[in-house]
């Protein structure tokens, strides 16, 4: 036997909504061509990862300075 709370079911129906939808509902899904949420979050991670892998300690640079450069890139 299926039981439902009629108060919550009534609010979910489209004809019972008064006013605009909540902000999270109005946003289009990820990667939609409307200008919202089109940036891929993994792109930054890939570029930072390759930069970190290619970082080399310079001859004139101390280890502390090198680690500070590395930490800035990670942050």
Secondary structure, 3 states (H helix, E strand, C coil): CCCCCHHHHHHHCHHHCCCCCCHHHHCCCCCCCCCCCCCCHHHHHHHHHHHHHHCCCCCCCCHHHHHHHHHHHHC
